[in-house]
Amino acid sequence: MSTFHNFMLQAKKARAAINRGKRSDAKKSNSSKHGAVPSSVSLVDIVPTSAPWDLLPVEIQIKIFAHCGVTDLLPLKLVCKSFYQLLTSQEQWITRQYLRQRRGGTLPSPIDDEKTYTRSPEDDVVLLSDLFPPAKSARGGHIYTFKYIFSLRRRQKQCSKLSCYLADRVMDRFVHSEPGFMKSVFSSKAERSAFVQQTTARLWFYLTPLMYYALYFLETYALARREQTNILLREFEAGRLPVPIPPHIRKVMYRELQVKIIKAPPFTDTATLIATHHCMQLLVSYLRYTVPPDEPTVSDDSWIGSLLTVSPFSRIVEYFSAEIGDGGSQRMQRKEFMHNFHNDITLNEKDDIQSLVFQISPNVHLHGSVEDVWFDVVGEELASRHAAPHDVDRVMVWPGLPVLLSCRECRVREGWHA
């Protein structure tokens, strides 16, 4: 039963209760007037027709709307004028109440080293809204809007879907690389299918919160590059940037931006940094793994660097969806991905602002190696924290079968390396 249907049932019950109260009051009034109203006229006919919804206190109306699903809020604006007025005028308070209900009574707050997050799905909104707080108001405080909670929902769906695709690819590789295990442990096709479903689900569950941190890094890095470009543009317009910045200097500047992100929360927590590092390693490994070895157009990792930096996060999800053939023709999905990816790169190359402040070199990739995004910076940071070598992440997907998420700095452990 949908949230909206439940909402309408509650509204009908409230309407019925109010009408019963009105009929009771009307009956008492009629009794006191000794039959002033003819018996042939129904009591309902003399009850005022004001909508019960309008009689509810605004505080209760806000709480009712805050129980609705994210996708219900905009359609509810079209129901009637009173709904539209309330959802428009009280948008901030409905959004705040919505978040409080799903965060256990709290609102988004900055991440620090004292905060801990569980892997419970109920805590997804807590971690996501702390990583991606609402925009700040010029008057102080934050701006809570429906658009903000839509953005949280979009990020949650993208990370969950990408984690699902990665888990699927990991277990697909396991099945094909360990035929002896599959045949000796499972005697039927149904048992093997159940094994794949259950192990994929466990790995999916484990990866999803880690993907939030990966998304946070990629979005924060993209925002930092845009902000830096805008600062350089102001310098250019003021005449303080005599020549465009050459590629090697630009590359150093971008590296410094990454260092700044890694040295700030949530990555000041070393355990979080290591777990995210393993998640990023898994993501890049399967981007490489899914490219056919005889693909003539792929000679280096620069396309992965572009996918992680030039394209939006949704393009990575789109890539794996096309690889798996989820929801349609695999051939058509791959064609659509390549078209969109090419457009991302073309738009970035033709960016007018970048052409003013940066020296354009068509044959130079700013992220020519995938190591230029995350990996080099994090490797040095882990070494500086004396966190290398460190333990692998073990995901017990099946009794006696740990899947290991690891990197080059990990200690050797028994298990199957994803």
C-alpha positions in Angstrom: 0.0 0.0 0.0 1.5 3.4 -1.0 2.3 6.2 1.3 -0.2 8.4 -0.4 -3.0 5.8 -0.1 -2.3 5.5 3.7 -2.3 9.3 3.9 -5.8 9.5 2.3 -7.1 6.8 4.6 -5.9 8.8 7.6 -7.5 11.9 6.2 -10.8 10.2 5.7 -10.7 8.9 9.3 -10.0 12.4 10.6 -12.8 13.8 8.4 -15.2 11.2 9.9 -14.2 11.9 13.4 -14.7 15.6 13.0 -18.1 15.1 11.4 -19.2 12.8 14.3 -18.2 15.6 16.7 -20.1 18.2 14.7 -23.2 16.0 14.6 -23.0 15.5 18.3 -22.7 19.2 18.9 -25.6 19.9 16.5 -27.8 17.3 18.3 -27.1 18.9 21.6 -27.9 22.3 20.2 -31.2 21.1 18.7 -32.2 19.5 21.9 -31.7 22.7 23.8 -33.9 24.5 21.2 -36.8 22.0 21.7 -37.2 21.0 18.1 -36.4 24.2 16.3 -35.2 22.2 13.3 -37.9 20.1 11.5 -37.5 16.3 12.0 -37.6 15.9 8.2 -34.3 17.6 7.8 -31.2 15.5 8.2 -28.6 16.7 10.8 -25.9 16.3 8.1 -27.6 19.0 6.0 -27.1 21.6 8.6 -23.4 20.8 9.4 -21.0 23.4 8.0 -19.2 22.2 4.9 -15.7 23.6 5.8 -13.0 21.0 4.9 -11.8 19.1 8.0 -8.2 19.4 6.8 -8.4 23.2 7.2 -9.5 22.8 10.8 -6.3 20.9 11.7 -3.5 22.9 13.4 -0.6 23.7 11.0 1.8 21.7 13.3 -0.2 18.5 12.7 -0.5 19.2 9.0 3.3 19.5 8.8 3.8 16.2 10.7 1.4 14.5 8.3 3.2 15.7 5.2 6.6 14.8 6.8 5.4 11.1 6.9 4.9 11.1 3.1 7.5 9.7 0.7 9.9 12.0 -1.1 8.2 11.4 -4.4 4.8 12.1 -3.0 5.5 15.7 -2.0 5.3 17.4 -5.5 2.2 15.5 -6.7 0.5 16.4 -3.4 0.8 20.1 -4.4 -1.6 19.4 -7.2 -4.3 17.9 -5.0 -5.9 21.1 -3.9 -5.3 24.8 -3.2 -4.8 24.3 0.6 -2.3 21.5 0.0 -0.4 23.7 -2.5 -0.3 26.7 -0.1 0.8 24.7 2.9 3.5 22.7 1.0 4.8 26.0 -0.5 4.7 28.2 2.6 5.9 25.5 5.1 8.4 23.7 2.8 11.4 24.4 5.2 9.5 23.1 8.3 8.2 20.0 6.5 11.7 19.2 5.2 13.1 19.7 8.7 10.4 17.4 10.2 11.0 14.9 7.5 14.7 14.7 8.3 14.1 14.6 12.1 11.8 11.6 11.7 14.4 9.7 9.7 17.4 10.8 11.8 16.1 9.9 15.2 15.2 13.5 16.1 18.4 15.3 14.8 19.3 17.5 11.8 22.4 17.3 9.6 25.5 18.4 11.4 29.3 18.5 10.5 31.2 15.3 10.6 33.9 15.1 13.2 36.2 12.4 14.6 33.8 11.7 17.5 30.9 10.6 15.3 30.2 7.0 14.5 27.9 5.5 11.9 26.4 2.0 11.8 25.9 0.0 8.6 22.2 -0.2 9.3 20.0 0.9 6.3 18.1 3.1 8.7 21.3 5.2 9.2 21.8 5.8 5.5 20.0 9.1 5.7 22.1 10.1 8.7 25.4 9.5 7.0 24.2 11.0 3.7 22.8 14.2 5.1 25.9 14.7 7.3 28.1 14.2 4.2 25.9 16.4 2.1 24.3 19.0 4.3 21.8 21.6 3.0 23.1 24.9 1.5 23.9 27.7 3.9 21.7 30.7 4.1 23.2 34.2 3.7 21.3 35.0 7.0 22.9 32.1 8.8 21.7 28.6 9.3 20.7 26.2 6.4 18.1 26.2 3.7 15.9 23.1 3.9 13.9 22.4 0.7 12.3 19.5 -1.0 15.0 19.8 -3.6 17.5 19.0 -0.9 15.8 15.8 0.2 15.4 14.8 -3.5 19.1 15.2 -3.9 19.7 12.9 -0.9 17.4 10.3 -2.4 19.1 10.6 -5.8 22.5 10.1 -4.2 21.3 7.1 -2.1 19.8 5.4 -5.2 22.9 6.0 -7.3 25.2 4.6 -4.7 23.0 1.7 -3.9 22.6 0.8 -7.6 26.4 1.0 -8.3 27.1 -1.1 -5.2 24.6 -3.7 -6.5 26.3 -3.7 -9.9 29.7 -4.1 -8.4 28.6 -6.9 -6.1 27.0 -8.6 -9.1 30.3 -8.4 -11.0 32.4 -9.7 -8.1 30.2 -12.7 -7.6 30.0 -13.3 -11.4 33.7 -13.4 -11.5 33.9 -15.7 -8.5 31.5 -18.2 -10.1 33.5 -18.3 -13.3 36.9 -18.4 -11.6 36.0 -21.1 -8.9 34.0 -23.8 -10.8 35.4 -26.5 -8.5 33.9 -24.8 -5.5 30.6 -24.3 -7.1 30.2 -27.9 -8.3 31.4 -29.5 -5.1 29.3 -27.4 -2.7 26.1 -27.0 -4.8 24.5 -30.0 -6.5 21.7 -28.2 -8.4 21.3 -25.0 -10.5 18.7 -23.7 -8.0 21.2 -24.0 -5.1 23.9 -22.2 -7.1 21.5 -19.4 -8.0 20.5 -19.0 -4.4 24.1 -18.8 -3.4 24.8 -16.0 -6.0 21.7 -14.1 -4.8 22.6 -14.3 -1.1 26.3 -13.5 -1.5 25.6 -10.6 -3.9 23.1 -9.2 -1.4 25.6 -9.3 1.5 28.3 -7.7 -0.5 25.8 -5.1 -1.8 24.8 -4.3 1.8 28.5 -3.9 2.8 29.5 -1.7 -0.1 26.7 0.9 -0.1 27.8 3.1 2.8 31.4 3.0 1.6 30.1 4.2 -1.8 28.7 7.3 0.0 32.3 8.3 1.0 33.5 7.6 -2.6 30.8 9.9 -3.9 31.6 12.5 -1.4 35.2 12.6 -2.5 34.3 12.8 -6.2 31.7 15.5 -5.8 33.8 17.6 -3.4 36.8 17.3 -5.8 34.6 18.5 -8.7 33.3 21.4 -6.7 36.8 22.4 -5.5 38.0 22.5 -9.2 35.0 24.7 -10.2 35.6 27.0 -7.3 39.3 27.3 -8.1 38.5 28.0 -11.8 36.1 30.8 -10.7 38.8 32.3 -8.5 41.3 32.2 -11.3 38.7 33.8 -13.6 38.4 36.8 -11.2 42.2 37.1 -11.2 42.2 37.1 -15.0 39.5 39.7 -15.2 41.4 41.9 -12.7 44.6 41.6 -14.9 46.5 39.6 -12.2 46.8 36.5 -14.4 49.1 37.5 -17.3 49.3 34.1 -19.0 47.1 31.0 -18.9 48.3 28.3 -16.4 50.2 25.5 -18.1 49.1 21.9 -17.7 51.9 20.8 -15.3 51.1 23.6 -12.9 47.3 22.9 -13.2 48.0 19.2 -12.3 49.9 20.2 -9.2 47.0 22.5 -8.2 44.5 19.7 -8.6 46.7 17.4 -6.5 46.7 20.0 -3.7 42.9 20.1 -3.8 42.8 16.3 -3.3 45.2 16.5 -0.4 43.0 19.2 1.2 40.0 16.9 1.0 41.8 13.9 2.3 43.1 15.8 5.3 39.6 17.0 6.3 36.6 15.0 7.8 35.4 12.4 7.2 38.8 11.2 6.0 40.6 12.3 9.2 39.3 9.0 10.5 41.9 6.5 9.3 39.5 3.5 9.3 37.1 5.5 7.1 39.9 6.4 4.7 41.1 2.8 4.4 37.6 1.4 3.9 36.9 4.1 1.2 40.3 3.3 -0.4 39.4 -0.3 -0.7 36.0 0.6 -2.2 37.7 2.9 -4.8 40.2 0.2 -5.6 37.3 -2.3 -6.2 35.5 0.2 -8.4 38.6 0.9 -10.6 39.6 -2.7 -10.7 36.2 -3.7 -12.2 36.2 -0.7 -14.6 39.5 -2.2 -15.9 38.2 -5.8 -15.7 35.1 -5.1 -17.8 37.1 -3.7 -20.8 37.8 -6.5 -23.3 41.5 -7.3 -23.5 41.5 -7.0 -27.2 39.7 -3.6 -27.2 41.8 -1.6 -29.8 40.8 1.9 -28.6 41.8 1.5 -25.0 45.5 1.9 -24.5 45.7 3.5 -21.0 43.7 4.4 -17.9 43.0 8.0 -19.0 39.4 7.1 -19.8 38.9 6.0 -16.2 40.4 9.2 -14.9 38.0 11.1 -17.2 35.0 9.0 -16.1 35.8 9.8 -12.4 36.4 13.5 -12.9 34.8 14.9 -16.0 31.6 12.9 -16.0 28.9 12.9 -13.3 28.7 10.0 -10.8 25.6 8.8 -12.7 27.8 8.1 -15.7 29.7 5.4 -13.7 26.4 3.8 -12.8 25.3 4.0 -16.4 28.6 2.3 -17.5 28.0 -0.8 -15.2 24.3 -0.9 -16.1 25.3 -1.1 -19.8 27.9 -3.8 -18.9 25.3 -6.0 -17.2 22.5 -5.1 -19.6 20.2 -4.1 -16.7 16.8 -3.0 -18.0 17.3 -3.3 -21.8 19.4 -4.0 -24.7 23.1 -4.2 -23.7 24.2 -3.0 -27.1 21.9 0.0 -27.0 22.9 0.9 -23.5 26.6 0.7 -24.3 26.0 2.9 -27.3 24.1 5.4 -25.2 26.8 5.4 -22.6 29.5 6.1 -25.2 27.5 8.9 -26.6 27.0 10.5 -23.2 30.6 10.0 -22.1 31.8 11.6 -25.3 29.6 14.6 -24.7 30.9 15.0 -21.2 34.5 15.1 -22.5 33.6 17.5 -25.4 31.7 19.9 -23.1 34.7 19.9 -20.7 37.2 20.6 -23.5 35.0 23.5 -24.9 34.5 25.2 -21.5 35.0 28.9 -22.2 36.1 29.8 -18.7 38.7 27.1 -18.6 40.1 28.2 -22.0 40.7 31.7 -20.5 42.6 30.7 -17.4 44.2 27.4 -18.4 46.6 26.6 -21.2 44.9 24.1 -23.5 47.0 21.1 -24.6 44.8 18.5 -26.5 47.4 15.7 -26.1 47.8 16.2 -22.3 45.5 14.4 -19.9 45.2 16.1 -16.5 44.3 12.7 -15.1 46.3 10.7 -17.6 46.6 7.8 -15.1 43.9 6.6 -12.7 46.6 7.0 -10.0 46.2 10.8 -10.4 42.7 10.6 -8.9 42.6 9.6 -5.2 45.2 6.8 -5.2 48.6 8.6 -5.2 47.4 11.1 -2.7 45.8 8.5 -0.4 48.8 6.2 -0.6 51.1 9.0 0.6 48.5 10.0 3.3 48.3 6.4 4.7 52.1 6.3 4.8 52.3 9.5 6.7 49.8 8.2 9.2 51.8 4.9 9.5 48.7 3.1 8.3 50.5 1.0 5.8 50.5 -2.0 5.8 47.0 -2.4 7.2 44.3 -5.1 7.3 42.0 -6.1 4.4 38.2 -5.6 4.7 36.7 -9.1 5.1 33.1 -9.6 4.0 31.8 -13.0 5.1 29.4 -13.6 2.2 29.0 -17.3 3.0 30.0 -19.6 5.8 33.7 -20.2 5.4 33.9 -17.9 2.4 35.3 -14.4 3.1 35.5 -12.0 0.2 38.5 -9.6 0.7 38.5 -6.0 -0.3 42.1 -4.9 -0.4 44.8 -2.7 -1.9 48.6 -2.9 -2.4 49.2 -1.8 1.2 47.2 -4.7 2.7 48.5 -7.5 4.8 48.0 -11.0 3.3 44.9 -12.8 4.6 43.1 -16.0 3.7 40.1 -15.5 1.6 39.0 -14.7 -2.0 40.2 -11.4 -3.3 37.4 -9.5 -5.0 
